[in-house]
Amino acid sequence: MYAFRKVTLCGSTKFMKEYEEHNSRLTLEGALVYSVAIDPHNSDKEVTEQEKIILDLVHLGKILHSDSIFVLDVNEYIGDSTKREILWAHMCDVEVEYLSDYLEELI
């Protein structure tokens, strides 16, 4: 049985274009990609504080069940939520990869 590599995308939702690009790229490489459920910057629905807590906890669950996270550190930006997700990944022995490293490999 084939075991898919499971990757969770992490980063600011300000960078949804990058989320879409790397979701597609990683999927075409054969990975199961977990991403954010709601784009608060482009959604008609306001997210309540309770819903934000649920979304954050579910995202941490995605990380827990992943082989790695791919941090979308666009312009070297890593916010507080992403820092917490990176720490969680390290605590769960989940590999951490960064967009900045990936871009360096392409140069």
Secondary structure, 3 states (H helix, E strand, C coil): CCCCEEEEEECCHHHHHHHHHHHHHHHHCCEEEECCCCCCCCCCCCCCHHHHHHHHHHHHHHHHCCCEEEECCHHHCCCHHHHHHHHHHHHCCCEEEEHHHHHHHHC
